Amino acid sequence: MCVQIDSRCVLLNILQVHESTDLSDLLGFAVALKKKVHDAYVDISDASVFSVLENNADIIQLNDRTVTRTTKFANFEDRAFLDDTVNRHLPSSVRESLHMCAEGMRL
């Protein structure tokens, strides 16, 4: 069974740990996650990422190539809130892998 991880999930999990991330960091995150969750499909396509940015402009924004939190991101800083909302459809082992990969990123 394939586990689908969309770009909203990727971005919010990274930004839960880091205040910002460069668009080029998404590939490294996807590669690290695939090493932990072999059956994962991680959608970091341009269309998906830019759709997430447009649809979530109140909590995240793009400045040049850097995605940053806005002041309304506060709820997502709480790991439990993130797991209860964005990550709720994922098995707990995948949630843990998401958090581990975000925490392990060198930005």
N, C-alpha and C positions, 0 to 999 in steps of 0.2 A: 504494500500500500504506500502510495506517495503522500508525503506531508507537504502541503503547499504553504509557503511563507511569502506573504505579499510584501511589497515595498513599504507599506505603512507600518507593518510589524517591524521590519528591519530598521527603518528610520527611528521609530519611537523607542525601540529597545536600545539602540545606540545612544540616542539623546537622553535616555533615562540615566545613563552613566556619565556621558560627556556633554558639555554645554554646546558643542558644535562638532560637525564632521564635514570633511570634504567629500564631494561626490565620488572622487577616485577611491575613497576608503570603502565604499560599498562592495566592491569586488573582493577585497581581502576578507571582509566580514562573511560574504557568501561562501568563499572557499573554506574558511575556518569552520563555518557551520556545517558544510557538506562533509567535512572530515569527521564531525561528531554525529551527525544525523545523515547517514548514507542515503536514505530514501527521500531526502528533502529536495523540493524544487523551490529555489529561491528566486523570486521575480524581482530583479533590479533593473529591468529594461528602462530605457529613457522614458517611454510613454507612461509606464506605471509610476515611476518616481515623480515625474512632473505632474501627473494627475493627482498624486498624493499631496504634493506641495500646493497645488491650486485649491484642492478641497479641504486643506487643513491650515490655511494661511493664518488663522487666528492663533495657532499654537506653534507652528514652525514656519520659517521663512528662508528663502534662498538669497544670499548676497554673493554675487559673482559665482563661485563654485562651492561655497560653503553654506551648509544647512545649519541654522541655529534655532535655539528655542526662543519663543517670545515669552513675555511675562505671564501669559495665560497657560503656559506649559505645566504649571505647578502640580496639578493633580497627577500627571504622568511621572513625576519624580519619585513617586511612591511605587515600589516594585509590586506590592499587593494590588494596587489599583490597576497597574498595567496588566498584570496577570488576569484580573477579574474582567477586564474590558477587551483590550486588543488581543491578548494571548489566550483568551478563554477557550477557544476551539482546539487548542493544541494540548497534546499529552504533557503531563508534568515533566517528563524527561526532556522533551523538546524545549519547554519553557526554560528549564535549567540550562540547557545548552545555549539558548539565545542569550541569557544573562551572562554566561561564562564567556562567550565570544565577544560580547559588547565590553565586558570588563577587561578582557585581554587585548583589546585594540590599542595600538600605539599611535596616538594622534599627535 
